[in-house]
Amino acid sequence: MKKICVLTLGLILTLSVSGFAQKFGYLNSVALLTELPEVKQADSDLQAYQTQLTKRGQEMVKDLQDEVTELERKKEQGIISPKDYAAQAEVLKGKENAIGTYEQDMYKKLSEKREELYKPILERVNTAMQAIARENGYLLVFDTSTQVLLYADETLDITPLVKARLGIAGK
């Protein structure tokens, strides 16, 4: 009799726990993205753009170095007055500052280009992941490469309950 009670209790607990079982999933976004042809094309486009910007910057630096070398040569040979030397050195200092500004702009342009190229890809992946999560009844989906929550069923959001507990009026 005792065994039957224990088995019955075990069966009831097993059924009740399985009734509350939640479905969770995960994916590795890094591995997924490396296999997408669009990402490979975006990487290639971004690399070409970076090479183009870098080449222009290198040309600016080379031109400045050539001008500095020429100015120093004129100074050593005594074919430039100290006043002209100072004026030309000031012009070269301005060009040096322009190169620094160009470098900052280059990083900004690269960042903007990266976002322009990758945003549609990431949106497509995110849409697909959310659709799979909904279709298969996953309440939470984690990214194993970043340990970040990628998707959560809206019914799991406890923000309104916490707001109510804290006395914050909801919309």
C-alpha positions as CSV (number, residue, x, y, z in Angstrom):
1,M,0.0,0.0,0.0
2,K,2.8,2.3,0.9
3,K,4.5,1.6,-2.5
4,I,1.3,2.4,-4.4
5,C,1.0,5.8,-2.5
6,V,4.6,6.7,-3.3
7,L,4.2,5.7,-7.0
8,T,1.0,7.6,-7.3
9,L,2.5,10.7,-5.7
10,G,5.6,10.4,-8.0
11,L,3.3,10.1,-11.0
12,I,1.3,13.1,-10.0
13,L,4.5,15.2,-9.5
14,T,5.9,14.1,-12.8
15,L,2.7,15.0,-14.7
16,S,2.4,18.4,-12.9
17,V,6.1,19.3,-13.5
18,S,5.8,18.3,-17.2
19,G,2.7,20.5,-17.4
20,F,4.7,23.5,-16.3
21,A,7.7,22.7,-18.5
22,Q,8.9,25.7,-20.5
23,K,10.6,25.6,-23.9
24,F,13.9,27.4,-24.2
25,G,16.3,27.5,-27.1
26,Y,19.6,28.8,-28.1
27,L,21.6,29.6,-31.1
28,N,25.2,30.6,-31.9
29,S,24.9,33.8,-33.8
30,V,28.6,34.0,-34.7
31,A,28.6,30.6,-36.3
32,L,25.3,31.4,-38.1
33,L,26.5,34.7,-39.5
34,T,29.8,33.3,-40.7
35,E,27.8,30.9,-42.9
36,L,25.6,33.6,-44.6
37,P,26.8,34.6,-48.1
38,E,25.4,38.1,-47.5
39,V,27.8,38.5,-44.5
40,K,30.8,37.4,-46.6
41,Q,29.8,39.9,-49.3
42,A,29.3,42.7,-46.7
43,D,32.7,41.9,-45.2
44,S,34.2,42.1,-48.7
45,D,32.5,45.4,-49.5
46,L,33.5,46.9,-46.1
47,Q,37.1,45.8,-46.7
48,A,37.2,47.4,-50.1
49,Y,35.7,50.6,-48.7
50,Q,38.3,50.6,-45.9
51,T,41.1,50.1,-48.4
52,Q,39.9,53.0,-50.5
53,L,39.7,55.3,-47.5
54,T,43.1,54.1,-46.1
55,K,44.8,54.6,-49.5
56,R,43.6,58.2,-49.6
57,G,44.9,58.8,-46.1
58,Q,48.3,57.2,-46.9
59,E,48.5,59.5,-50.0
60,M,47.9,62.5,-47.7
61,V,50.6,61.4,-45.3
62,K,53.1,60.8,-48.1
63,D,52.4,64.2,-49.6
64,L,52.9,65.9,-46.2
65,Q,56.2,64.0,-45.6
66,D,57.4,65.0,-49.1
67,E,56.6,68.6,-48.4
68,V,58.3,68.5,-44.9
69,T,61.4,67.0,-46.5
70,E,61.5,69.6,-49.2
71,L,61.0,72.4,-46.6
72,E,63.8,71.0,-44.5
73,R,66.1,70.7,-47.5
74,K,65.4,74.4,-48.4
75,K,66.2,75.4,-44.8
76,E,69.5,73.4,-44.7
77,Q,70.6,74.9,-48.1
78,G,69.7,78.4,-46.9
79,I,67.4,79.1,-49.8
80,I,64.4,80.0,-47.6
81,S,64.1,82.9,-45.2
82,P,63.3,82.1,-41.6
83,K,60.0,84.1,-42.0
84,D,59.0,82.0,-45.1
85,Y,60.1,78.8,-43.3
86,A,57.9,79.6,-40.4
87,A,54.9,80.4,-42.6
88,Q,55.3,77.2,-44.7
89,A,55.8,75.2,-41.5
90,E,52.5,76.6,-40.2
91,V,50.8,75.5,-43.5
92,L,52.2,72.1,-43.0
93,K,51.0,72.0,-39.4
94,G,47.5,72.7,-40.8
95,K,47.8,69.9,-43.3
96,E,48.9,67.6,-40.4
97,N,45.8,68.6,-38.5
98,A,43.7,67.9,-41.6
99,I,45.1,64.4,-41.8
100,G,44.1,63.8,-38.2
101,T,40.6,65.0,-39.0
102,Y,40.5,62.8,-42.0
103,E,41.4,59.8,-39.9
104,Q,38.6,60.5,-37.5
105,D,36.2,60.9,-40.4
106,M,37.4,57.7,-41.9
107,Y,36.5,55.8,-38.7
108,K,33.1,57.4,-38.6
109,K,32.5,56.6,-42.3
110,L,33.6,53.0,-41.7
111,S,31.2,52.7,-38.8
112,E,28.3,54.1,-40.8
113,K,29.1,51.8,-43.8
114,R,29.3,48.8,-41.5
115,E,25.8,49.6,-40.1
116,E,24.5,50.2,-43.6
117,L,25.7,46.8,-44.8
118,Y,24.9,44.7,-41.7
119,K,21.6,46.1,-40.5
120,P,19.4,44.4,-43.2
121,I,21.2,41.1,-42.6
122,L,20.8,41.2,-38.9
123,E,17.2,42.2,-39.2
124,R,16.6,39.3,-41.5
125,V,18.3,36.9,-39.1
126,N,16.4,38.3,-36.1
127,T,13.0,38.0,-38.0
128,A,13.7,34.4,-38.9
129,M,14.8,33.6,-35.3
130,Q,11.7,35.2,-33.8
131,A,9.4,33.3,-36.3
132,I,11.1,30.0,-35.4
133,A,10.7,30.7,-31.7
134,R,7.0,31.5,-32.1
135,E,6.3,28.5,-34.4
136,N,8.0,26.1,-32.0
137,G,6.7,27.5,-28.8
138,Y,10.0,28.7,-27.4
139,L,9.5,31.2,-24.6
140,L,13.2,32.3,-24.4
141,V,16.1,32.0,-26.9
142,F,19.6,32.7,-25.9
143,D,22.7,33.4,-28.0
144,T,25.5,31.1,-26.9
145,S,28.3,33.2,-28.5
146,T,27.4,36.3,-26.4
147,Q,25.3,34.8,-23.6
148,V,22.6,37.3,-24.3
149,L,18.8,36.8,-24.4
150,L,17.7,37.2,-28.0
151,Y,14.0,36.5,-27.8
152,A,11.4,36.4,-25.0
153,D,7.7,35.8,-25.2
154,E,5.9,39.0,-24.2
155,T,3.8,37.1,-21.7
156,L,6.9,36.6,-19.6
157,D,7.5,40.4,-19.1
158,I,7.0,41.2,-15.4
159,T,7.7,44.9,-15.8
160,P,4.0,45.9,-15.2
161,L,3.9,43.8,-12.0
162,V,7.1,45.4,-10.7
163,K,5.8,48.9,-11.6
164,A,2.6,48.2,-9.7
165,R,4.6,47.0,-6.7
166,L,6.7,50.2,-6.8
167,G,3.6,52.3,-7.2
168,I,4.5,53.5,-10.7
169,A,1.4,54.2,-12.8
170,G,1.3,52.3,-16.1
171,K,0.2,53.5,-19.5
